[in-house]
Amino acid sequence: MISAICGTLSIPLLFLLARRFTDSGTSLCAALLLAISQIAVYFSQEARPYVQTQFLSLLTALAWFSFLRKPTFWRSVAIAAASCALLYTHYYGSGTLLALGVYWLELIG
């Protein structure tokens, strides 16, 4: 049940994340590809936390880019909460945090 909810909510999150980098047509295409992906549908039907990790990775990335656009206290709290939930869900979530940190280093460097 939770996997199906997280899988369904990942589709608009991917659209919003892709919208930060591309136009709306490309973002819609990315969301559509996730919606019809066989592996995404398969993992949305399992009890394993892979889709929850995907959902929390997208949520963390959205919070991160929102914070980079306009830093506020509540956006930093959102990053911390999503990151903690991501790391408690699966240790592969550290890859998402590492990638966001590398992106940030490229911005300031």
Backbone hydrogen bonds in HBPLUS format (Angstrom, degrees):
<---DONOR---> <-ACCEPTOR-->    atom                        ^
c    i                          cat <-CA-CA->   ^        H-A-AA   ^      H-
h    n   atom  resd res      DA  || num        DHA   H-A  angle D-A-AA Bond
n    s   type  num  typ     dist DA aas  dist angle  dist       angle   num
A0005-ILE N   A0001-MET O   3.07 MM   4  6.36 156.4  2.13 147.2 153.5     1
A0006-CYS N   A0002-ILE O   2.87 MM   4  6.07 168.5  1.88 154.8 158.0     2
A0007-GLY N   A0003-SER O   2.84 MM   4  5.93 154.7  1.90 145.0 152.7     3
A0008-THR N   A0004-ALA O   2.96 MM   4  6.08 153.0  2.03 141.8 148.7     4
A0009-LEU N   A0005-ILE O   2.90 MM   4  6.11 160.6  1.93 152.0 157.6     5
A0010-SER N   A0006-CYS O   2.97 MM   4  6.01 126.5  2.27 136.9 149.6     6
A0011-ILE N   A0008-THR O   3.36 MM   3  5.81 148.5  2.47 106.3 113.5     7
A0013-LEU N   A0009-LEU O   3.43 MM   4  6.55 154.5  2.50 139.9 147.1     8
A0014-LEU N   A0010-SER O   2.85 MM   4  5.98 153.4  1.93 147.1 153.2     9
A0015-PHE N   A0011-ILE O   3.10 MM   4  6.38 154.5  2.17 145.1 152.4    10
A0016-LEU N   A0012-PRO O   2.92 MM   4  6.18 160.6  1.96 148.1 152.3    11
A0017-LEU N   A0013-LEU O   2.90 MM   4  6.11 156.1  1.96 147.5 154.4    12
A0018-ALA N   A0014-LEU O   2.85 MM   4  5.94 165.6  1.87 151.2 155.5    13
A0019-ARG N   A0015-PHE O   2.88 MM   4  5.95 140.1  2.05 141.1 152.6    14
A0020-ARG N   A0017-LEU O   3.22 MM   3  5.52 146.4  2.33 102.9 111.8    15
A0021-PHE N   A0018-ALA O   3.05 MM   3  5.47 151.4  2.14 109.5 117.8    16
A0022-THR N   A0018-ALA O   2.93 MM   4  6.05 148.0  2.04 156.8 167.1    17
A0027-SER N   A0023-ASP O   3.10 MM   4  6.30 156.8  2.15 148.5 155.7    18
A0028-LEU N   A0024-SER O   2.88 MM   4  5.98 152.4  1.96 142.9 150.0    19
A0029-CYS N   A0025-GLY O   3.01 MM   4  6.23 147.1  2.12 139.7 148.7    20
A0030-ALA N   A0026-THR O   2.98 MM   4  6.27 153.5  2.05 146.2 152.7    21
A0031-ALA N   A0027-SER O   3.02 MM   4  6.30 158.3  2.07 147.1 152.7    22
A0032-LEU N   A0028-LEU O   2.89 MM   4  6.07 152.2  1.97 143.3 151.4    23
A0033-LEU N   A0029-CYS O   2.90 MM   4  6.12 157.2  1.95 148.9 154.6    24
A0034-LEU N   A0030-ALA O   3.08 MM   4  6.35 149.9  2.17 143.4 151.1    25
A0035-ALA N   A0031-ALA O   2.95 MM   4  6.16 152.1  2.03 143.1 151.4    26
A0036-ILE N   A0032-LEU O   3.01 MM   4  6.28 146.3  2.13 151.1 158.5    27
A0037-SER N   A0034-LEU O   3.39 MM   3  5.10 155.0  2.46  94.8 102.0    28
A0041-VAL N   A0037-SER O   3.05 MM   4  6.29 159.1  2.10 149.9 155.5    29
A0042-TYR N   A0038-GLN O   2.88 MM   4  6.01 155.3  1.94 144.7 152.3    30
A0043-PHE N   A0039-ILE O   2.94 MM   4  6.10 167.6  1.96 147.8 150.5    31
A0044-SER N   A0040-ALA O   2.99 MM   4  6.06 135.0  2.19 135.2 147.4    32
A0045-GLN N   A0042-TYR O   3.09 MM   3  5.42 153.8  2.16 106.1 114.2    33
A0046-GLU N   A0043-PHE O   3.31 MM   3  5.17 162.3  2.35  98.8 104.1    34
A0053-THR N   A0049-PRO O   2.91 MM   4  6.08 148.1  2.01 145.1 153.5    35
A0054-GLN N   A0050-TYR O   3.00 MM   4  6.31 151.2  2.08 140.8 148.8    36
A0055-PHE N   A0051-VAL O   2.86 MM   4  6.10 163.5  1.89 149.3 153.1    37
A0056-LEU N   A0052-GLN O   2.92 MM   4  6.08 164.7  1.94 147.9 152.1    38
A0057-SER N   A0053-THR O   2.86 MM   4  5.94 145.4  1.97 143.1 152.8    39
A0058-LEU N   A0054-GLN O   3.02 MM   4  6.28 160.9  2.06 151.6 155.8    40
A0059-LEU N   A0055-PHE O   2.93 MM   4  6.17 156.4  1.99 146.7 154.1    41
A0060-THR N   A0056-LEU O   2.85 MM   4  5.92 156.2  1.90 141.7 147.9    42
A0061-ALA N   A0057-SER O   2.95 MM   4  6.12 160.3  1.99 147.2 152.7    43
A0062-LEU N   A0058-LEU O   2.92 MM   4  6.14 157.5  1.98 147.1 153.3    44
A0063-ALA N   A0059-LEU O   2.95 MM   4  6.16 159.1  2.00 146.5 152.4    45
A0064-TRP N   A0060-THR O   2.83 MM   4  6.00 152.8  1.90 146.5 154.8    46
A0065-PHE N   A0061-ALA O   2.93 MM   4  6.17 168.4  1.95 155.2 156.4    47
A0066-SER N   A0062-LEU O   2.96 MM   4  6.03 148.2  2.07 142.1 151.4    48
A0067-PHE N   A0063-ALA O   2.90 MM   4  6.07 149.7  2.00 142.4 150.6    49
A0068-LEU N   A0064-TRP O   2.92 MM   4  6.25 151.2  2.00 147.6 156.0    50
A0069-ARG N   A0065-PHE O   3.10 MM   4  6.21 144.7  2.23 136.2 144.5    51
A0070-LYS N   A0066-SER O   3.10 MM   4  6.35 161.3  2.13 148.1 152.3    52
A0076-SER N   A0072-THR O   3.18 MM   4  6.44 148.6  2.29 142.0 150.1    53
A0077-VAL N   A0073-PHE O   2.97 MM   4  6.32 145.6  2.09 144.6 155.0    54
A0078-ALA N   A0074-TRP O   2.97 MM   4  6.17 147.9  2.08 137.6 146.1    55
A0079-ILE N   A0075-ARG O   3.01 MM   4  6.28 152.2  2.09 141.9 148.7    56
A0080-ALA N   A0076-SER O   2.98 MM   4  6.20 162.2  2.02 145.1 149.9    57
A0081-ALA N   A0077-VAL O   2.90 MM   4  6.07 162.5  1.93 150.9 155.4    58
A0082-ALA N   A0078-ALA O   2.96 MM   4  6.04 167.9  1.98 148.1 151.9    59
A0083-SER N   A0079-ILE O   2.85 MM   4  5.87 156.6  1.90 148.4 155.7    60
A0084-CYS N   A0080-ALA O   2.93 MM   4  6.02 160.6  1.97 146.3 151.5    61
A0085-ALA N   A0081-ALA O   3.01 MM   4  6.17 163.3  2.04 147.6 152.5    62
A0086-LEU N   A0082-ALA O   2.89 MM   4  6.00 148.8  1.99 140.1 149.3    63
A0087-LEU N   A0083-SER O   2.90 MM   4  6.14 162.1  1.93 151.9 155.7    64
A0088-TYR N   A0084-CYS O   2.94 MM   4  6.10 150.6  2.02 147.3 155.4    65
A0089-THR N   A0085-ALA O   3.01 MM   4  6.07 131.7  2.25 136.3 148.2    66
A0089-THR N   A0086-LEU O   3.22 MM   3  5.15 132.0  2.46  92.7 105.5    67
A0090-HIS N   A0086-LEU O   3.22 MM   4  6.50 169.1  2.23 158.3 157.5    68
A0093-GLY N   A0090-HIS O   3.09 MM   3  5.77 163.3  2.12 116.1 121.4    69
A0094-SER N   A0091-TYR O   3.23 MM   3  5.90 167.7  2.24 114.8 118.3    70
A0095-GLY N   A0092-TYR O   3.00 MM   3  5.61 151.7  2.08 114.0 121.3    71
A0096-THR N   A0093-GLY O   3.10 MM   3  5.28 126.3  2.41 100.1 112.7    72
A0097-LEU N   A0093-GLY O   3.25 MM   4  6.67 159.5  2.30 149.4 154.1    73
A0098-LEU N   A0094-SER O   2.87 MM   4  6.03 150.8  1.95 142.8 151.4    74
A0099-ALA N   A0095-GLY O   2.93 MM   4  6.09 157.9  1.98 144.1 149.8    75
A0100-LEU N   A0096-THR O   2.96 MM   4  6.23 156.2  2.02 149.3 155.7    76
A0101-GLY N   A0097-LEU O   2.97 MM   4  6.13 149.4  2.06 141.1 149.5    77
A0102-VAL N   A0098-LEU O   2.94 MM   4  6.22 152.9  2.01 149.4 156.5    78
A0103-TYR N   A0099-ALA O   2.98 MM   4  6.18 156.7  2.04 145.0 151.5    79
A0104-TRP N   A0100-LEU O   2.98 MM   4  6.19 153.6  2.05 141.5 148.6    80
A0105-LEU N   A0101-GLY O   2.93 MM   4  6.19 153.8  2.00 145.4 152.4    81
A0106-GLU N   A0102-VAL O   2.96 MM   4  6.23 148.1  2.06 146.9 155.3    82
A0107-LEU N   A0103-TYR O   3.05 MM   4  6.39 141.9  2.20 141.6 152.0    83
A0107-LEU N   A0104-TRP O   3.09 MM   3  5.04 122.0  2.44  92.3 107.2    84
A0108-ILE N   A0104-TRP O   3.09 MM   4  6.44 155.1  2.16 152.0 157.5    85
A0109-GLY N   A0105-LEU O   2.94 MM   4  5.79 132.3  2.17 137.6 149.9    86
